[in-house]
Amino acid sequence: MSGSLRQSARAALFTLACLVCGCTYSGKLEQSFYTPTARQSIEGGRVPLRIAVVHGAAFRRSYFNASANGYAVNIPLGEPLAAALQAELAGIFANSGIVEDDEKADYDLYVHPDVEWIETYRNNASGFLRYRVRFRAAVHSGRFKYRVSNFETTRKVDYTPPAEAVGAQVLTGATLFLLAPLTVPLTTQAVGGRAKELIGQTITEMVHEFGDSLVKSGQVRDYAALLQRNAAPAALPAAATAAAPPAYAPIKRAKSRYDSFLDSVVTIRTVSSTGSGFFVSRNGLIVTNEHVVADEESVAVMTRDGGVGLGKVIARDAGKDLALVRLSGGPYAYLGLSNGEHAGIGNEVIAIGTPRGFDWSVSRGIVSAARQEDGVRLVQTDAAVNSGNSGGPLIDLASGLVIGVNTMVIRKDIAEGLNFAVASEDVLTAFPDQLKPRP
C-alpha cells in the first residue's frame, strides 16, 4: 500500500472513530492569551476620549472552524477579540470598554470590528489547511455622523495538525478502535490546543497593528480636538482635564507676506486620506477636490489657528474633481476666485497645502500652460505639488486671486514640474448656486 493510500485509510478509520466517540473541539480561547502593546508613553499623552468596542450579535457569531482527517474545531472569536481590542485601547485612550449596542451607550468613539477566516487550501491527507484572515475595525463618532478611522489588515495563516494528533490517529487504527475512547479525546485536545495557539498569535498581531495605526494616525487626535472645541468641558471625560495640551495648539510664527493666504487654507482629513482646501467665503464655505472627500458626508477640517471642526460636504462635481464643504462658525479669512483672466502663461504663482502631511507648505513657480482635458480646463504649473496638496489653492501673486485648485501631479519618476490645477472658472461654473463670479 502506498504512503498516500495509507494516510487516506488512516484518516478514514479515524473519522469512523470520531463518529463513534466524538472529536469536535469547541473550547474557548482563554482571556489571558492577549498581551497589549507595551507603550511606556504616547506623544501628547493618552487620547482624552472614551472608546468602546461594539460586541454585537453579528460579531458574537464569529468562529474559527477547521475540519480535516476526521477532527473538527469550532472556537468562538467574538468575545476574545473584543477583550483583546479593549485591552489594547486601554493603553491609548483615557477610558475603554465593551458594549453590545452603541445606540444604548455613551462613549465618544465606538469600534466596530469584523474578522473573517477564509479557507483557501486544504490537504485532506495531511490535515494541512491554509486561511486568509481579514480583520477590519471602523471607528465611529458617538456624537456626530462621522467615521473617524477605518482599518483593515490581512494575514495568510497555515494550520498543521500537531504530531501527537497524527500519532494518535495511527494508534487508533492499529488497535482497531479499542483505544479510541482514550486516543480520540487526546487528539481532539491536541488539535484544539494548536488551533488556539494559532488564533491567539494571529489576533495579537492584528490588534497590535490596529493599535499602532491609531497611535500614529492624527485622526483620533483631530477628533479629540474637535470635541474640545465644540463640546462643553463637562461633556469630556475626567481624564481630559489632566491631559496634555491639544495636539494642534497654536505656535508662534514669524510674520509672512503670505499670512493672509495661509490663514485661508485648511487641512482636510477623512478616514482614508489627508488633503487640502481653502475658504472662499467668510461664513465657512470651502473648496477642495472631490477625491479628497471621497464618499464621506462629513470630514475633519483643521484651520491654521489649530482649531478642528466637522465640515459637511454640501456639493460635488466628480467630472471636474471638485467639492464644496461647509464649516460652521467664523468669520474666516478667505480667498477670491479669478474668472480666468489671471492665469496668463509666465505669471508667478504659489501653491499652498499639506504635501506629505506637512501642513501649510508654500511652493512657488509660474503658470506653464493652459490645457483642456475631457472638458475640464486645467492650469499647468511648475510650482511643487505633492500628495496632500490636492484641493489646495494655486494663487496668482499679482492679483492675490485663486486661479486653480491643485488636483493632479505627473509621477516624479516620469517627469518633473508637471503639475495641474482645475481652473478657477470651472469652480465657478461647477457650483453656480453657491459661488458667484466676481463682477
Stockholm file with secondary structure:
# STOCKHOLM 1.0

chainA/1-439         MSGSLRQSARAALFTLACLVCGCTYSGKLEQSFYTPTARQSIEGGRVPLRIAVVHGAAFRRSYFNASANGYAVNIPLGEPLAAALQAELAGIFANSGIVEDDEKADYDLYVHPDVEWIETYRNNASGFLRYRVRFRAAVHSGRFKYRVSNFETTRKVDYTPPAEAVGAQVLTGATLFLLAPLTVPLTTQAVGGRAKELIGQTITEMVHEFGDSLVKSGQVRDYAALLQRNAAPAALPAAATAAAPPAYAPIKRAKSRYDSFLDSVVTIRTVSSTGSGFFVSRNGLIVTNEHVVADEESVAVMTRDGGVGLGKVIARDAGKDLALVRLSGGPYAYLGLSNGEHAGIGNEVIAIGTPRGFDWSVSRGIVSAARQEDGVRLVQTDAAVNSGNSGGPLIDLASGLVIGVNTMVIRKDIAEGLNFAVASEDVLTAFPDQLKPRP
#=GR chainA/1-439 SS CCHHHHHHHHHHHHHHHHHHHCCEECCCCCGGGCCCCCCSCCTTSSEEEEEEEECCHHHHTCEEEEEETTEEEEEECHHHHHHHHHHHHHTTEEEEEEESCTTSCCCSEEEEEEEEEEEEEEETTTTEEEEEEEEEEEEEESSSSCEEEEEEEEEEEEECCCHHHHHHHHHHHHTTTTTHHHHHHHHHHHHHHHHHHHHHHHHHHHHHHHHHHHHHCSHHHHHHHHHHHHSCGGGSCGGGGGSCSCTTCCCCCCCCTTHHHHTTEEEEECSSCEEEEEECSTTCEEEECHHHHTTCSEEEEECTTSCEEEEEEEEEEGGGTEEEEECCSCCCCCCCBCCSTTCCTTCEEEEEECGGGCTTEEEEEEEEEEEEETTEEEEEECSCCCTTCTTCEEEETTTCCEEEEEEEECCTTTCSSCEEEEEHHHHHHHCTTTCCCCC
#=GC SS_cons         CCHHHHHHHHHHHHHHHHHHHCCEECCCCCGGGCCCCCCSCCTTSSEEEEEEEECCHHHHTCEEEEEETTEEEEEECHHHHHHHHHHHHHTTEEEEEEESCTTSCCCSEEEEEEEEEEEEEEETTTTEEEEEEEEEEEEEESSSSCEEEEEEEEEEEEECCCHHHHHHHHHHHHTTTTTHHHHHHHHHHHHHHHHHHHHHHHHHHHHHHHHHHHHHCSHHHHHHHHHHHHSCGGGSCGGGGGSCSCTTCCCCCCCCTTHHHHTTEEEEECSSCEEEEEECSTTCEEEECHHHHTTCSEEEEECTTSCEEEEEEEEEEGGGTEEEEECCSCCCCCCCBCCSTTCCTTCEEEEEECGGGCTTEEEEEEEEEEEEETTEEEEEECSCCCTTCTTCEEEETTTCCEEEEEEEECCTTTCSSCEEEEEHHHHHHHCTTTCCCCC
//
